[in-house]
Every structure is written in structure tokens, then in C-alpha cells.
Amino acid sequence: MDDAGSVVVLTGAGVSAESGVPTFRGEDGLWRNFRAEELATPGAFARDAKLVWEWYQWRRELVAACKPNPGHEFIARLEREHRGDFLLVTQNVDGLHRLAGSSKLVEVHGDIWQVRCTSCGSSREDRTLPFPELPPKCDGCGGLLRPGVVWFGEALPEEAIGRAFAAANSCDLMLVVGTSAVVYPVAYLPELAKDAGAYVIEVNPDETPLTPRADESWRGKAGEVLGGLL
């Protein structure tokens, strides 16, 4: 890694799961007989904003009890010590990468600790737990606040995904950690990097669609594998 001029790290839910963050898919996705796909949508928020916020407040409380693991810490250290260009692209919304010290990052699915006004569009970090009322209201205009995350059916932020694709297209090394590499358009990033000549290393407990094209595949949990490199 020391020889790579430009490094991109792509992370997914597997990194956060090792800190105890539920994946909110499968068994973890059921809450009061609702699945994540039923609540994390603009339509669900329009129908019952309080219900959606009750679910997100519960999620925020779970995440607040979690701490970065050695995988997060390795990536933060890599950013600090690497002399060339560096960018972390994460699909996670829990903020654990920032808590570990990462600063050169793109959160393509947003941040659960951000809130955005549906009326005036203002956005801010808000770690209030619990909110005094649900759904919370904007201090400026009184409009409804929503979580600052990308919901099913919404496009990824143009600036964020643009930075991610530009970095992938010009990097020398891509480290793909804890992601199944099947959710598009983010799953294109390792393919783009590989086609542009980058060396691609995958860290995942299981084989993924990326495995046949990766230059190296390291089997195991991210915290254990990357923590060993610390």
C-alpha cells in the first residue's frame, strides 16, 4: 500500500456489523412488523412521518451505543499515514468512520446523524436522543425534518457519487472492505478502478461477484483482517 500513489477504500455494512450495528436487512430488518424497505421511502414518510421517525430514533439509539472497531481504525490510520491521494467511500450511514478519525470520505448513502428540512432545505448534524417531539421540526421555518439519508427510490447525491467515481477512475489501489459489491451504482466502483488499471484488494468473509476480478481476496472479517495489519 505504501507504493500506491492514490488509494480508494470502499466500505459496506460488513464493517459496521462488527461494531454491533444491525444491517436492517433480513432478520435485523423487522421492526414492529415493518421491514426497512417499507419505512425508508419518501412515500412512507409522506404517509406517516412520526412512524418513520420512531424507527430512525430507535436506529440512532442502537448506533449511539456502538464504537469503531479495528477495521475503522485501520482505515483512519491509512488516511493519516498515506502520502498520496486518499478517499474513503462508504455506503454506511452510522458515522463510525468519522468517529474513528476518517475525514477524507464520501458518505454516498448519507448520515443518520444529519437532519434535513423538507421545507427550506437546511441541513445540520443533530445527535439529540431522544427528540422531544416526533417528527422533529426545523428551528428556522418550522417544517418537518427528515433523516439525512438516501431512501429507497431516491438518487444518490450527485456530488458524492461524482467524487467517488472520479477517485475510482484514477486510483492506483482500491481496497474493498465488507461489501457484497452487488448494490449499484456503487458496485461499479471496483470494476471501474480495475478497468482503469488499479490493483484491487477485497476483504470479505465470503466470496462475492467481485472476487474473480480482484487481484487479491482476503477472507475474514474486516476488523480481524485489517486489525491484524495495525
N, C-alpha and C positions, 0 to 999 in steps of 0.2 A: 504493500500500500504506500510505502514511503516513496516509491518511484513514480507513482501516478501524479501527473500534473493537475488533473481535475477529477474530483471524486463526487459521485452522487450516491446517496443512500436512500433506498426506498423501503419504507416500513409499513406493516399492516397489523391486523388485530392480534396476531400471534405474539407480538412484542408486549402489548398491553395485557394480554391474558395472563402472562407470567407474573404480573403485578397484582393479579386478582380482579382485573376489570372484566366483567362479563361481556361476552361477544354480542349479546342481544339478538342472536340467531339461534335456531334450533331450540333446545330446552331453555336456554337463557332468554329467549325472545318472548316468552309468555309472561304477561303481567295483567292480572285481573281479567283473564280470558281474552286479552288482546295481544296480537303479535306486533313486532316492531314495524312491519310493513303496513299495518293498519293505522298506526299512530304517527309515524314520521312522514307525513304527507301534508301538502297545503290544504287538501280537502278536509282532512281530519281536523286541522287547526281551525278552518272556517266553520266547521260544524260544532266543535266543542273545544274551544281554546283552553278551558280550565282542565279538562281531562288530559289533553296533550301535555300541559304544563305539570300536572300531577305526576305523570310518567317521567318527564325530564327532571323534575325536582328529586324524585326517587333515584334516578340515574346519577344526578350530581352528588347526592349524598353517598352513594356507593363509591364513586370515583374519588371523592374527597378523602376517603379512608385508605386509598391506595398510594403507594410510593414507587418511585422509579426503581427498576431492577438493574442488574449489571449490564443488560443489553442496552438500556437507555444511557447508562453511564459510559459505556464504551463508545457509543456514537458521539456523545458530547465531548469526550476526550479526543476522539479522532478529529472533530471540528477544530478544537483548540490547538492541536499539535500539527495538523497538516499545513504545509507551507503554500500549497496551491489553492485553486478554487475549490469550494466545497458547498454542497447544498443537500439538505435533508428534505426529502419529500415524504410526508406521512399521510396515510389515509385515516389515522386515528384522530379522535376529537377530544381526548381526555386531558390534554395539556401536560402529560407526563414528560414528554421530550423537553419542553421548556423548563419544567421543574428540575430536570436533570442538568440543565445548563445549556441546552442547544439554543442557538439564536439565529443561525443561518438556515431557516427552514420555511417550507411551504406546507400549510395545512389544507390540502385540497378539498377535504370534506368539512372544513370549518372547525370551530372550537366550542365545546359545550359551555365554556365559561363566558362566552361572548353573548350579548343580547342585542337585538336589533329592533328598532321601532317600525311597525308595519305602516305607520302614517307618515312620519317625517324622514324615515330612513337613517336616523342617527344610530351609531353602534358604539358599544363600550364593553369593557370587561366588567363582570359583576359576579362576585363569588358569594353573594348573600345566600345563607342557608339557615332556615327556610325563608322564602319570601313571605312578607307579612300578609300579602293577599295574592290570590291566583285567579286569573292570569295577572302578572305584574304589568304596571303601566309606565309609560315614558315620563320621566321627570320634566321634559321640555314641553311636550304637546298633549300629554295625557293619552296618547294612542297605545294600542296593545303592543307589548313586547313579545318577540318570538326568540327561540334559541338561535344562536348564530351558527347553525349547521346547515348542511345541504340535505334536503329531504328527497325522498324518492319522487321522481318526476321532475326534479329541478336540475338545471345545468350546473356544472362545476364553475366556480368563479373564473372568469376569463383570464384575469391577470395571474392567478395562481397556477392554473394549468398551463398557461403560456410560458411561465418561468420554468416549470417542471420539464416541459418538452424541449425548451431551448437548452437546458442544462444536460438532459439526456442525450441530445444530439451532438454535444461537444465534449462529453466527458471521456476520460481515459479508463476509469474504473467505475463500475456500478456494483454496489452491494445491496442485494435484495433480501430483506430480512422479515420473516414472519408473515408473509403474504402468499396466498394461493395463486396469485397472478392470473386471476380469471375475471376480475371486475374491470370493465373498460369504461372510460378510455385510459385509466391509469395502467392497466395491464400492457398497454402498448409501449410503455417507457423502457422496459428491459429489451424488448425487441428492437426499438429504435436505437438504443445505445449499442446493442450488438451489431446491428447493420452498419452503424457509423464507425465501427472498429474498436469499441470499448471492450475491456476484459470484464466479464460478468461473473460475480460470485453469488451463489444462492445459499441462504441459511434458513433451513426449514426442517421440521421433524419428518415430513413426508415428501414424496415425490410430487411435483407439480407439472403443469404444462410447460413451464419454463425449463425444467431440468434438462431435457435433451439438448437445449441450445446453450445452457450455461457452461462457462469454462471450468468452473468448479462448483460442486454442490456439497455443502457441509451439513450432514444430518444431525439434528438435535435442536433443542430449544434455544432460542436466541440468547436468553440470559446466561445459559450454561456455556454455549459455544463462544459467544463474544466475551462473556465474563472471564473465560479462561485466557483470552488474549490480553486482558488487562494485566 
